[in-house]
Amino acid sequence: MTEHPLAGGFVADVVLVGDTVRKSPPRDPVFVRRLLRHFEQHHWSGAPRFLGVDEQGREMLSFIDGEVPWRQGHEPLSIRSEQSLAAVARQVRRFHDLTAGTELAGGQEVVCHNDLSPKNTVYRDTGGQLLPTAFIDWDIAAPGARIHDVAHVCWQYVGLGPSVEDAAKAAGLVRVIADAYGLEDRSALIDTIMWWQDRCWRGIEAAAEAGEPAMVRLRDSGVADTVHAAHNWTRDHRDVLCRKDTPT
């Protein structure tokens, strides 16, 4: 069958074959496949289904139709609406709750996706409003704390960084996400966002220096510099982002 490249993948080549997605296996394929089967067993439609391995050793996943805004910095404005952000947070809460207390979560609170962003989200148009229907690319999912995914959502979906024109408004959107998720203890939320940003840009630089081709591409495309700038912006606006009286 004809293979059609799917846009957006920096780390792995992803193609569409018929109604299936084919991609190279993740670092821990056994865990990720167990996780996707767990979602399927609980009838959660917010993740692709694992369908097996093809003759080339690639994973076969179900294709989820919709819009994936993979071009960072060019996302439709409606994905940053309060309605869309709240819907993302509720979806995250749903899969967290499905994994809490399970063997998959181990001794941690839940299983975290660890790379939640618009480019890993399938949206559907509901009359001019893009709302999330599923998350893709579960390759680095692992046991973790709820706040880790919530913080990553705040960073990526609000777009925290130098492009933000109104820090107070961004703080209000962060609160929308935390409220919709139902995050009770938010005292470490902004610091966890900065932890992600620092970890991300340093990780890209270190892996690129070690010669990992995918990380070299990320570094050379300017991603590490963008994340570093986002970290500096979040640090400089930390007090505003932490305030509880910011408008939405």
N, C-alpha and C positions, 0 to 999 in steps of 0.2 A: 504494500500500500504506500501511497505517496506520503512523505513526511513534510510537515510545514513547521519551520522554526517559530517558536513563541518568543516574543520580545521580552526584554527586561532581565534576563538572567546574566549576572556577572560571574557567578561561581560555577554554575553547571549549565551545559547545553540542554535545552528543553525543547522537545518537538511534539507536535500534534499528529497522531496517526489515527485516522478515523475519528472515533469519539473517545480516544484514550490519549493521555499524556505520557510520554516516555522521557525518562531522565536517569542520570547516573544515581546509584544508591547513595544514601547519606553515610556519614561516618559510623553510625550505629543503626544499621538497617533493622535489626531485630527489634529494638526498642520502638522505633518509629512505626514499624508495621503493627506491632502490638497496640500502640496508641490509636492508630487509625481504625483498627478492628474494634477496639473498645468503643470508639465513637459510633461506628456502624451498629454495633450490638445495642447501643442505647438510642439508636434512631436519631442521632444528631446530624443534621445535614450541613453543618458549618465547616466541614473538612472533606477533602476528596477521599474516595474509597481506594484501598490498595487492591489491585486486581491480579498481581503476580509479577513474574519476571519474564521478559521476552528473550528471544534467541541470542540477543547481543548482551544479555546480562543487565539490561536497563529495567528499572522499575516501571510498571504500568499502573497508572492512576486514572480514575474517572475524570473526565473533563467537566468542569463546572462553567456553564455558559454565563456570560456577563461582561462587565467592563472592569479591566484592571489598569488603574492609572500608574503605569510603571515609570513614566518620565518624571523624575523628581524635580520639583520646582515648576511643573506644568500641570499640576493636578487641578481638576475642576473645583471651583470654589465651593460647590455644594457639599463636598466631602468634609469640609470644615464647619459646616452648619452645626448648631447645637443638636438638632435632631439626628444627624448622621453620627456625630461623635458619641451621643448617648447610646445609639444602637450598637456601635462598635463595642462600647464598654459592657453592654448587656450580653453580647455574644461572648466576650472574654469571660465574664462571670459564669456563663453557662458551661463552657468547657472546663473552667477551673473547678466548678462544683462537681462535674462529672468525674473528675480525677481525684478529688480530695478523698483521703482515707483509703485509696486503692494501693495495690502492690506497685503500680506504675509510679506513684508519687514517692514510694519509699518512705524515708523518714521526713520528707519535706511536706509543705502544706498542700501543694498541687503539682501538676505538670505544667510547666511554662512553655509557650511557643518560642520565646526568646528572640524573635525577629518580626514582631508585629509592626506593620507599616502599610500605608495605602498600596504600595507596589506588591504586597503579599495579601491583598484583599480583593475579593470579587464583589463588585457592586452591581446592583440592578436599578434601572431608572423607574421611579415610581411617579411619573408625571412631572418630570423636571427636577426631582429630588433623587440623588444617588444615595441608596442605603445599602449597607453591607449585607451580603448573603452568606459568605464563606471566607475562611482564611486558607491560604495555600502555603507551600514551602515549609513543611514541618521538620526540615532536616536537622535542626539543632535543638529541637524540643528536648526538655530534660526536667527532672524534678527541681522545684524551686519554690520561692516565696511569691505569694500573690502580688505583692507590691512591685516585683521586678517587671512583670508584664504590664501592670497598670502604668508604671513610670515610662516604659518604652512606648506605650500608646500615647501618653501625654506628649512626649518628645516628638514622635514621628507624625501623629495625626494633627496636632495643633501646629506643627512646623516650627518648634522653638528654635530660634537662631536669629542672625542679623537681619533676615528678611521681614521679621515681625515689626510692624510699625507702632503697635500699641501694646506694651507689655501688660498693662492692666487688663485689657481685653483678653489677652492670651491667658492671664491668670484666671479669668472668669471661665474660660473654656476648659482649663485644667480642672477647675472645680466641677464643671458639668460632667466630665468623665468620671471623676472620683465619686460624685453623687450617684450617677447612673450605675456604676459598678457596685456601690454600697461599701466603699472602702472606709472602714471605721477609723483606723489610726493613720493619719496623714502626716504625722510629724516628720517622717523621713522621706516623703515623696519627692521633693525637689532635689534633695541630696542624692536620691537614687537615680533621678534623671541625669544628674551630672556624673554619677558613677558610670552609667551606661555610656554616656558620650565620651568620657575619658578612656574607658575600657575599649571602646570601638576604634577611636582614632589611633590609639597606641597599638592595638592589636593589628590593625591594617599595616602600620609602618613596620612593626616587628616581623610580621609574616612576609611582607614584601622584601625586606632586607634579607630574609632567609631564602628568598628565591621562589616562593610559592606563586605560580603564574597568575592565578585568579586574584591574589592580593596585589600583585604588581599592577594588574590592570586597574584595580580599584584605586590604588595610590596614584597612578599616572593619570587617571581620569579626574582627579581632584577631589575624590570622595573623602579622603583622610583630612585634607585641609578644610573642607566644608564642615565635617564633624567637629574638628578642633575649634573652628570659629563658633559653632553652635554651643560648645561647652563654655567658651569664654563669655558668650552672650548670656547664657543661663546663669553663670556665676555672677556677672555684673548686675543682673536683674533679679537676683535671688530674693531680696527683701520684698519686692513687689509681688513676685510669684508666690511667696509664702503668706501674703496677707489674706485674711479671711473675709474682708469686706469689699473685695473687688467686684465690679459689675460684670454680668454676663451679657 
